[in-house]
Amino acid sequence: MVRELGEPYGRLWEMLTDRYGAKEASRVLWRILGALVDHGEGPVAEALDAALSRGRYDLLSLAEHLDDRRERIGSVAVPEALSGYAVESANASDYDRLLGRGAEA
């Protein structure tokens, strides 16, 4: 998934896994990706670039930058071909299973 997101997410993932390991890095990345819903792709990528250029990759650094550029997304038109699909939210333990650690993690 990170590969499809491109930069700066690749650099972020590398830094997170080096520091926290894959399991906790997945949780942090999941929270950061949640910012895309509230702020949009452009502002989040810009905030990540700014944070990473200062050697920071914590949520506080990201939030500080996003608060400076508060931008909300309005409604988005959904193509008719996709309108019949329901999108469900997940919780962090779902990602543990994806990482192959099952419920015991």
C-alpha positions in Angstrom: 0.0 0.0 0.0 2.8 2.5 0.9 4.3 2.0 -2.6 1.1 3.1 -4.2 0.9 6.2 -2.1 4.3 7.4 -3.3 6.4 10.0 -1.5 6.6 11.2 1.2 4.8 8.1 2.5 7.7 5.8 1.5 10.2 7.8 3.5 7.7 8.0 6.4 7.2 4.2 6.4 10.9 3.5 6.3 11.5 5.8 9.3 8.6 4.4 11.2 9.6 0.7 10.7 13.2 1.5 11.6 12.1 3.1 14.9 9.0 1.1 15.9 8.9 -2.1 13.9 6.2 -3.0 11.4 3.3 -3.5 13.8 3.5 -0.2 15.6 4.5 1.6 12.3 1.3 0.3 10.8 -0.7 1.8 13.6 1.0 5.2 13.3 0.6 5.2 9.5 -3.1 4.3 9.9 -3.6 7.4 12.1 -1.7 9.6 9.7 -3.7 8.4 6.8 -6.8 9.2 8.8 -5.7 12.9 8.4 -6.4 12.5 4.7 -10.1 12.4 5.4 -10.1 15.6 7.4 -7.5 17.6 5.5 -7.0 16.2 2.0 -4.1 14.6 0.2 -2.2 17.8 -0.7 -2.1 19.4 2.8 -1.2 16.0 4.5 1.7 15.4 2.0 2.9 18.9 2.5 2.8 18.5 6.3 4.7 15.2 6.0 7.3 16.8 3.8 7.8 19.6 6.3 7.9 17.2 9.3 10.3 14.8 7.6 12.6 17.6 6.5 13.0 18.5 10.2 13.6 14.8 11.0 10.3 14.5 12.8 7.7 11.8 12.1 5.4 12.1 15.0 1.7 12.9 15.0 2.3 16.1 16.9 4.6 17.5 14.3 2.0 16.7 11.6 -0.9 18.2 13.5 1.1 21.4 14.1 1.6 21.9 10.4 -2.0 21.0 9.5 -3.5 23.3 12.1 -1.6 26.1 10.3 -3.2 25.2 7.0 -6.7 24.1 8.1 -8.5 22.8 5.0 -11.6 20.6 5.0 -12.9 18.5 2.1 -16.5 18.9 1.1 -18.6 16.1 -0.3 -17.1 14.0 -3.1 -19.1 12.7 -6.0 -19.1 8.9 -6.1 -19.2 7.2 -9.6 -22.4 5.4 -10.1 -20.6 2.1 -10.6 -19.3 2.4 -7.0 -22.4 3.7 -5.4 -23.6 0.3 -4.3 -20.6 -0.5 -2.2 -20.5 0.1 1.6 -17.2 1.2 3.1 -16.7 -0.1 6.6 -14.1 1.2 9.0 -11.5 -1.0 10.7 -9.7 -0.9 14.0 -6.0 -1.3 14.8 -6.3 -5.1 15.6 -7.4 -5.8 12.0 -4.0 -4.7 10.8 -2.3 -7.1 13.2 -4.0 -9.9 11.3 -2.9 -8.5 8.0 0.7 -8.5 9.4 0.3 -12.2 10.1 0.2 -11.9 13.9 -3.4 -12.9 14.4 -5.5 -12.2 17.5 -2.6 -13.0 19.9 -0.8 -9.7 19.1 
